[in-house]
Amino acid sequence: MVEVLRRHSRNPYVLERLERTLAAMAAQQGSRRTKRSTPKPVYALARRMSPATQAELVASYQAGATARDLAAKHGIAHTTVLGLLRKHGAARRPRGSKPGSTHKGGDGRFKAGQS
């Protein structure tokens, strides 16, 4: 292949780049790793968080903590917290509300057809 390029290419730099690429590929083939140098990250929540910690997280949410606060505390994404709440059957609060708040999401004009 190199010889074909040498005879038919008018650009001498194409040949140089090809030779460098082929040399780099040959060097890499001798140094390929068969095993991972770092451990594979664990994604399953069940392996990262014990059932007791999961129950504590759900109880904290039901006591009034926000999903984002719990996520920051446990070092997980807030969507993971929401999925955990769904898995445990915990009742979700409307966005931005906390238990005991009297705010019902507006002044009722939308439901009355006035907006």
N, C-alpha and C positions, 0 to 999 in steps of 0.2 A: 504494500500500500504506500509506504514511504517512497519507494522507487517510482511508482506511478505519479505521485504528486511532484516529485523532483523533475520528471521529464515533461509534465504537462502544465505545471503551474507557473504563471508569470510573476506571482508574488512570492518572493523568497521568505517572507515572514510567516506565511502559512506553514511552510515546511518546518521552520524552527519551532513554532507553537505546537505542531503535531508531535515532533520529536520530544519536546519537554513534557507534553501530556502523557505520551507513551512511557517515558522514563518514570514519571510520577506514579502512574498506574502500576508499573512493575514493582516499584518500591513499596507501594501500599499492600500489594498482594502478599508480600512476605511478612508484613507486620499486622495482619488482621487479628483481631481479638475474637476468641471463641466464647468468652464469658463476659458478662456485664461487669464493669468496674465499680459501679455504684448499685446499691440495692434498688430494685424496682419499687416505686412508690405504692403505698397501699391506699386504695380508694374506697373500699367498702367501709361504711360507717360502723358496722358491727365489729370490725377489727380495730378501728381507731378509738371507739368509745364504748365503754362497758354498758350493759343494760341498766345498771344502777345510775350511771351518769346520765343516760338518756332519760330515765324516769325523773331525775332531778331537774333536767332541762325542761321537760314538759310541765312539771309542777311549778317551776319558776315562771314559765309563760302564763300559766293559769293564775298565778299570784299577781301578775301585772307587769312583768318584764317584757320588753319588746323583743321581737325576733332578731332585730339587728344588734341589740345589746347582748343577747345571749350568744349570737354568732361571734361577736368580737371577744367575749369572755372565753369561749371554748375554742377559738381559732378555726372556725369553719365558716362556710358561706351562709348567708341568711336564707338562701333557697334550700340549703340542706336542713336548716332548722325547720323551715316550713314543711318540707317533706317528712321530717321526723314527727312533727305535730300531726300531719295527715295520717301517718302510719299508726300512731297511737290513738287516733280518733279524738284528738283534742279539738274543742270548738274554737274556730278562728275568730278573732275580733276584726271588725272593719278597719281598714287602713287608717292609721293615725289615732285610733281611740285606745283608751285604757279602761280596765274594769272600773265601774263606779262612775264613769263620766256620764253626764246628762246629755251630751251632744249626740244628736241622732242623725247627723249628716245633712245639714242645711236647715232651712226654716219651714220645710214642707211644701214650698210652692211648686216644686216639680211634680210631686204626687198629686197635687190639687189641679195640675194642668195650667198653672199660671206662669210658667217660665218658657 
